[in-house]
Amino acid sequence: MRVKTHSITFASTDLTSDTSSNLIWLGHIVNYAIQLAFTGSPNGTFKLQASVDEISPVNPKVTDITNWTDIKGSDQIINESGDHMWSGKNSGYTFVRIVWTANSTSNNAILTSSRFMVKGV
């Protein structure tokens, strides 16, 4: 079984405004985990989106994907500094990304760590 851990790149680490991550390719992956850590006074919602668009897995970009679908039940309301983790098992989609929607009351909120681990063949 292949195991890899990587950082996730976001458009911005500033959580006082909306941002999203780069895509995570899940080809040949059985299970994955995503962990985020944040400081300050974030106020908003993280959620996962998935896609099965057919694009080349060689250097894929978020902009290459046309169709993103919210993963039901992945919404996590955040209203203080801390961390959050998702665990995906037997996912049938090809790509996943994280979306942050900030509320107007977010203040000095920074994403300090964003990592994922994948396990597959």
C-alpha atoms as one frame of an Amber mdcrd trajectory, in Angstrom:
protein
   0.000   0.000   0.000   1.260   3.431  -0.914   1.134   6.187   1.742   1.896
   9.857   1.054   1.546  13.074   3.026   1.583  16.522   1.405   0.781  20.147
   2.117  -2.348  21.608   0.560  -2.007  24.924  -1.266  -4.773  27.496  -0.749
  -5.427  30.597  -2.830  -4.939  32.511   0.433  -4.211  31.599   4.059  -6.225
  34.651   5.166  -9.534  33.327   6.518 -11.156  36.751   6.751 -12.345  36.265
   3.148 -13.463  33.318   1.017 -10.750  31.002  -0.298 -10.341  27.480  -1.628
  -7.591  24.933  -1.928  -5.887  23.532  -4.925  -7.250  20.172  -6.003  -6.138
  16.878  -4.529  -5.938  14.051  -7.064  -7.297  10.800  -5.662  -6.453   8.428
  -8.524  -5.538   4.979  -7.141  -6.417   6.181  -3.631  -8.536   4.127  -1.232
  -8.561   6.376   1.849  -7.572   9.947   2.611  -7.402  12.337   5.543  -7.289
  16.132   5.475  -6.201  18.192   8.480  -6.426  21.969   8.880  -5.202  24.212
  11.708  -6.111  27.870  12.095  -5.513  30.754  14.490  -7.131  34.081  15.290
 -10.897  34.464  15.237 -12.133  32.618  12.150 -15.861  32.666  11.590 -17.201
  30.711   8.653 -17.562  27.281   7.135 -15.168  24.764   5.634 -16.586  22.156
   3.259 -15.285  19.575   0.818 -16.131  19.487  -2.870 -15.487  16.609  -5.268
 -15.292  16.129  -9.018 -15.121  13.258 -11.474 -14.327  15.462 -14.479 -12.079
  13.699 -16.955  -8.815  15.613 -17.153  -5.202  14.540 -17.321  -3.761  13.589
 -13.917  -0.433  15.111 -15.037  -0.237  18.562 -13.379  -4.022  19.058 -13.094
  -5.261  22.503 -12.006  -8.475  23.575 -10.283  -9.238  25.730 -13.310  -9.208
  22.600 -15.514 -12.248  21.258 -13.650 -15.692  22.477 -14.628 -17.918  20.568
 -12.212 -17.489  20.666  -8.438 -20.118  19.078  -6.165 -20.429  19.663  -2.416
 -19.777  16.500  -0.407 -22.865  16.071   1.733 -22.175  16.303   5.461 -18.678
  17.748   5.053 -19.640  21.279   6.198 -17.845  22.340   9.364 -18.791  25.606
  11.050 -15.735  27.262  12.592 -15.961  30.106  15.131 -12.682  29.930  17.053
  -9.044  28.996  16.543  -8.299  25.274  16.476  -8.185  22.466  13.957 -10.386
  20.146  11.932  -9.980  16.800  10.176 -11.945  14.912   7.539 -11.497  11.224
   6.808 -12.569   9.892   3.412 -13.010   6.171   2.905 -13.564   4.327  -0.356
 -14.121   7.582  -2.244 -15.217   7.084  -5.826 -14.382  10.581  -7.049 -11.198
  11.672  -8.795 -10.554  15.067  -7.198 -11.341  16.778  -3.904 -10.806  20.347
  -2.705 -11.571  22.437   0.390 -13.697  25.576   0.272 -13.780  28.251   3.008
 -16.710  30.665   3.163 -16.027  33.478   5.622 -18.634  35.340   7.621 -18.235
  39.085   7.970 -17.117  38.735  11.593 -13.885  36.819  10.875 -10.974  38.713
  12.405  -7.215  38.094  12.165  -7.927  34.517  11.087  -5.060  32.616   9.468
  -4.827  29.073   8.120  -1.554  27.877   9.673  -1.427  24.280   8.437  -3.193
  22.312   5.732  -2.092  18.733   5.031  -3.453  15.571   3.517  -2.520  11.916
   3.731  -3.537   9.374   1.124  -3.398   5.589   1.218  -3.794   3.574  -1.931
  -2.351   1.098  -4.348
